[in-house]
Amino acid sequence: MFISQRFFPSEFGNDVDRVHAVELARTSFATKAKIRRAVEAERIPYTYVASNFFAGLYLS
């Protein structure tokens, strides 16, 4: 029996390493980017899913 363990963080669609955001979102994305770096540094198997969440939420 093969059991795979993989980390799927809840990103809600934005690729925080490639987005250029206004300040409200920038702070949130910076925190998520720090978590990504920690996961990568610990060599935890991960998959990021970026579905390009609409940015209007942070602009209204």
N, C-alpha and C positions, 0 to 999 in steps of 0.2 A: 504494500500500500504506500502510495506517495502522497504526502501532505505538503502543500506549498504554503509558505507564509510570506506575505508581501504587504508592504505598507502602501495604502492608497489614501493620502491626505485629502481632506475636503478643501479643495481650492475654489470651488464655485465658478470655475470656468476661465479664470484669468491666469495667464502665464506671468507670474510676478517677476521673472527674470528679463522679460522683454517688453513690459508695459511702461509707458510714460504717463504718469497720472498726476492729477491735481492733488493738493496737499491732504485733503481728507482721506483719500484713497492711498496716497503715497505712504503714510504712516502704517496703515494696515498691511500694505504689500511688503514694506520693509521688515515687519515682524515675520510674515510668512517666508520671506527670503532667508531670514536668519534660521528659521526652523529647517528649511531645505538644506542649508549648509551643514547644520548639525546632523541631519539624517545622512547626508553624503559622507561626512567625516567619520561617522560611526559604521559606515559600510552596511547600512540596513538596506535590504532589497526594497526598492520603491518603484512606483509608477505614478507619474503626474498626468492627469487628464485635463487638458485645456480646451474647453468648448466655447471660448470667447463670449463670456457673459456680457450683457449689454452694460455700457458704462454710464448710461443715463441715471442710474441709481445714485451715483456719487456727484452728479452735477446738479441735481434738483434741490 
